[in-house]
Amino acid sequence: MTPPRFPARPELASLKPYNSGLTVTDVASRAKGHPIAKLASNENPHGPNAAIQAAMRDAIARPFVYPDPSARALADTIALLTGAEKDRVILGDGSEDLLNVLARAVLNPGDEVVTLFPSFPLHEDYATMMGAKVTRIGLTPSYEIDMGALLDAAARPVRLTLLANPMNPAGLWLGPQELDALLAAQNPESLLCLDEAYVEYAAGPDYASATERLAKHDKPLLILRTFSKAYGLAGLRIGYGISNSDDVIDAMNLVRTPFNTNAVAQAAALAALTHTEEMAQAVSHTLRERARMAERLTALGLRVLPSKGNFLFVDCGQTSCDVADRLISFGVIVKPWKQEGFESFLRVSVGLDWENDQFLEAMARVL
């Protein structure tokens, strides 16, 4: 029987399914007996510590009870740690859920959204879903953020300026002076959203989080963060947003689902924020390995962009999909980038020592 037709909204016609990457199961039959190094999704391979695991066990003991719809204990802790007002914290099913909530809360058909490019695809997809127009600010020919173009765009009365700092996938970032310039340039009729999913890896005086400017900023600002990366809770799906604007938070609360973060995720995230020693050690390991991997890849003659994330963006000098496919035979999963103009780049996560070694040895063989 031919299935019945039912058309979707026309805004969806230009969207493509999100490329969530390959799983270990997907490539097991092609790995030729190699252990599989999963370096495609920017996960923290060290995993959650004992305190987080204990909190998860306690929470799962009562699965028949709805979670706190406002995640108040967690939100209050986030407010304390970030300096945000308690009522200006919002939790989501990962920060990507909050990107969806934000788009539905503030975007109208025909609105303009400014974002950096190459980008986390969902920064663009949710805007397109709402019928908004996306303006991309690309990198300069020397692969740097085009600050002039970004400041010019942010100064216009666009509806939303949305960018990741550090950038995903490029790993580039705004320094303190650049961040201050963007905040100063922001049009007062626009909302500025900074996605800080990788902030824990952005060490050094040449990076500043927008949280340090939130309380004194006089224009609408939203900062998104996640527990999926440095905190090692990707499988639980939990992230948060903080803002200086009641209007922004109130609108997002109206749009989100009532119980959009589950009880186990809330408990794990709260434990993660209050037991950070192992997370800090894992981050330090990642920063050391990130530098080592960049040095080894550069020695292979590859261009590696500077990175403040737990990943590297590498120009293979050839179609990265082909390189990534060949790496599977050596048990390595990476993410070839498919956005136009960057098809020769792959994004590789920084993993455990053996995973990184396996990737580096495989790269030397497949190029």
Buried (B, 14 or more C-beta within 10 A) or exposed (E): EEEEEEEEEEBEEEBEEEEEBBEEEEBEEBBEEBEBBBBBBBBBBBEBBEBBEBBBEEBEEEEEEEBBBBBEEBBBBBBEEBEBBEBBBBBBBBBBBBBBBBBBBBBEEEBBBBBBBBBBBBBBBBBBBBBBBBBBBBBEEEBEBBBEBBBEBBBBEBBBBBBBBBBBBBBBBBBBEBBBBBBEBBBEEBBBBBBBBBBBBBEEEBBBBBBEBBEEBEBBBBBBBBBBBBBBBBEBBBBBBBBBBEEBBBBBBEEBEEBBBBBBBBBBBBBBBEBBEBBEEBBEBBBEBBEBBBEBBEEBEBBBBBBBBBBBBBBBBEEBBEBBBBBBBBBBBBBBBBBEEBBBBBBBBBBBEEBBBBBBEBBEEBE
